[in-house]
Amino acid sequence: MPAESEQEEKKAIDPRMHSAEHILTATVMKMFGCARPITTHIEKKKSKADYRFARGLTPSEEQQLQSRVNEVILRDLVVTEEFLKRSEAERTYHLERLPADAGDRVRIVHVGDYDACPCIGPHVRRTSEIGTFRIVSTSFEHETLRVRYKLDPASPTVPLNI
């Protein structure tokens, strides 16, 4: 069982931001063929993800990345989880970012059919809960692309009177 401070830290991670990072990462991987981030810093107001990369992004690529992430969010995909034995998960997923004490059961988070990866953090139930994704800035230094982003609030859902 995680220590109390670890549980508090996990609760402090914003599920909207964390789910947006999964979609951002899957989109970066699909657009540019790179691997999952080497580091992430998920905060409620602004977050960032660092990727091993060969260059910075052009303004057009930044806009295209932002648009594609928002397209996925608008698809209202269901976010689910499954648990695999570590030996089974290792065949499909990279586990190097999981904590050493993660145990023999590995939690895989699925964002619809768009992304699946090992994860211990909290997530939204549907991508429509995330809101609008906005790239604040990108930078490139020492073969690392950093993407900083924010989320605008999700639009309230209007109940249908059927």
Backbone torsions as a table, in degrees:
resi	resn	phi	psi	omega
1	MET	NA	134.2	-179.4
2	PRO	-63.3	149.5	176.1
3	ALA	-62.4	157.7	-177.5
4	GLU	-57.6	-40.4	180.0
5	SER	-65.1	-34.8	177.0
6	GLU	-67.1	-39.4	178.4
7	GLN	-65.4	-40.6	178.1
8	GLU	-63.8	-41.0	179.2
9	GLU	-63.9	-42.3	179.3
10	LYS	-62.2	-42.3	179.3
11	LYS	-65.2	-30.6	-176.9
12	ALA	-72.5	-20.8	179.3
13	ILE	-71.2	128.6	-178.4
14	ASP	-73.8	120.1	-178.9
15	PRO	-58.9	-34.1	179.1
16	ARG	-65.2	-47.7	-179.9
17	MET	-63.3	-42.3	-177.5
18	HIS	-65.4	-42.3	178.0
19	SER	-66.1	-37.5	176.7
20	ALA	-62.7	-37.0	178.4
21	GLU	-63.0	-38.6	177.2
22	HIS	-60.5	-43.6	-179.3
23	ILE	-70.1	-43.1	175.7
24	LEU	-55.1	-50.1	-177.3
25	THR	-62.2	-46.4	178.8
26	ALA	-60.3	-36.8	-179.6
27	THR	-71.0	-43.0	176.2
28	VAL	-59.4	-43.5	179.9
29	MET	-62.6	-43.3	-178.9
30	LYS	-70.0	-40.0	-177.6
31	MET	-75.4	-37.8	-169.0
32	PHE	-121.4	-3.5	175.9
33	GLY	69.4	25.3	178.8
34	CYS	-96.8	176.2	-179.2
35	ALA	-87.9	176.6	176.3
36	ARG	-59.3	163.1	-175.6
37	PRO	-63.2	151.0	175.9
38	ILE	-82.9	-29.2	173.5
39	THR	-148.4	153.3	172.3
40	THR	-138.4	153.1	175.0
41	HIS	-136.0	104.2	-174.0
42	ILE	-101.6	117.0	178.3
43	GLU	-128.1	161.5	-178.0
44	LYS	-67.5	-39.7	-175.9
45	LYS	-87.3	-40.5	-178.8
46	LYS	-153.4	138.9	-179.0
47	SER	-128.4	168.7	177.9
48	LYS	-147.9	153.7	176.8
49	ALA	-137.1	137.0	-179.6
50	ASP	-112.8	130.7	-178.1
51	TYR	-122.7	142.2	169.7
52	ARG	-67.9	126.4	-171.2
53	PHE	-152.2	160.6	-177.2
54	ALA	-95.5	-13.1	-174.1
55	ARG	-165.0	172.4	173.6
56	GLY	-81.1	167.5	177.6
57	LEU	-89.6	146.9	173.4
58	THR	-78.2	160.3	175.9
59	PRO	-56.3	-37.3	178.4
60	SER	-64.7	-41.2	178.0
61	GLU	-66.2	-38.8	177.1
62	GLU	-59.9	-46.3	-179.4
63	GLN	-64.5	-41.9	179.1
64	GLN	-64.5	-42.1	177.7
65	LEU	-60.8	-48.4	179.4
66	GLN	-59.7	-45.0	-180.0
67	SER	-62.1	-44.0	-179.2
68	ARG	-65.1	-40.7	177.7
69	VAL	-60.9	-45.3	180.0
70	ASN	-65.5	-33.7	175.8
71	GLU	-61.6	-42.3	179.1
72	VAL	-66.0	-43.9	179.1
73	ILE	-57.5	-43.8	-178.6
74	LEU	-68.3	-16.0	177.6
75	ARG	-69.8	-10.6	177.7
76	ASP	55.0	48.7	-179.5
77	LEU	-71.3	147.3	176.6
78	VAL	-81.9	135.8	177.1
79	VAL	-102.4	121.7	-176.8
80	THR	-128.0	172.8	177.1
81	GLU	-136.7	153.1	171.9
82	GLU	-139.8	158.2	179.7
83	PHE	-117.7	129.4	179.2
84	LEU	-121.7	153.2	169.9
85	LYS	-64.6	144.7	-178.4
86	ARG	-52.6	-44.5	-177.9
87	SER	-61.3	-35.3	178.0
88	GLU	-73.7	-43.1	-179.1
89	ALA	-63.3	-36.1	-178.9
90	GLU	-62.0	-25.2	-179.7
91	ARG	-72.0	-25.3	-175.1
92	THR	-115.3	-32.4	-171.0
93	TYR	-119.5	153.5	172.9
94	HIS	-85.4	123.8	-174.3
95	LEU	-106.9	6.4	-173.5
96	GLU	-63.0	-22.8	-179.9
97	ARG	-89.4	-6.4	176.6
98	LEU	-71.9	144.9	176.4
99	PRO	-60.6	149.0	-178.1
100	ALA	-58.9	-31.2	-177.7
101	ASP	-94.3	22.8	-177.6
102	ALA	-66.2	-18.7	175.9
103	GLY	91.5	-173.1	-176.2
104	ASP	-86.7	-16.1	176.7
105	ARG	-102.1	128.7	-177.4
106	VAL	-111.8	129.1	178.0
107	ARG	-86.0	125.2	176.7
108	ILE	-109.5	124.7	178.6
109	VAL	-99.7	129.2	179.1
110	HIS	-110.7	128.9	171.7
111	VAL	-104.1	91.1	-174.4
112	GLY	50.7	-135.6	176.3
113	ASP	-98.0	11.4	-172.8
114	TYR	-91.5	-36.5	-177.0
115	ASP	-151.0	148.7	172.4
116	ALA	-149.0	131.5	178.5
117	CYS	-162.2	158.2	175.8
118	PRO	-64.5	139.9	-177.1
119	CYS	-162.7	144.3	176.5
120	ILE	-112.2	-1.1	-173.4
121	GLY	-89.8	170.2	179.2
122	PRO	-80.5	150.1	-177.9
123	HIS	-139.4	163.3	172.8
124	VAL	-73.7	168.0	176.7
125	ARG	-86.0	-31.3	-179.5
126	ARG	-141.1	147.9	-176.8
127	THR	-65.0	-24.1	179.2
128	SER	-63.7	-16.1	178.1
129	GLU	-77.8	-12.2	-174.0
130	ILE	-72.0	-41.1	-173.9
131	GLY	97.6	-162.1	-177.6
132	THR	-95.2	127.7	-179.4
133	PHE	-85.3	134.1	-179.7
134	ARG	-136.5	123.3	174.7
135	ILE	-76.0	123.8	178.6
136	VAL	-83.0	-44.8	178.3
137	SER	-167.5	163.1	170.3
138	THR	-131.7	155.1	175.3
139	SER	-147.0	160.5	179.7
140	PHE	-136.1	125.8	179.4
141	GLU	-158.3	136.2	176.9
142	HIS	53.2	47.7	178.8
143	GLU	59.7	28.3	178.8
144	THR	-127.7	124.6	173.6
145	LEU	-95.2	123.6	176.3
146	ARG	-107.9	129.2	176.4
147	VAL	-116.0	119.5	177.4
148	ARG	-104.4	135.8	-175.8
149	TYR	-145.6	159.7	176.1
150	LYS	-130.7	166.8	174.7
151	LEU	-123.1	134.3	170.2
152	ASP	-88.3	152.7	-174.8
153	PRO	-56.8	149.7	174.0
154	ALA	-69.5	143.8	176.7
155	SER	-69.8	137.8	178.0
156	PRO	-65.4	142.6	178.8
157	THR	-82.8	139.9	179.8
158	VAL	-100.0	121.2	179.6
159	PRO	-66.0	139.6	178.0
160	LEU	-88.8	135.2	176.8
161	ASN	-95.2	92.9	-178.4
162	ILE	-106.1	NA	NA
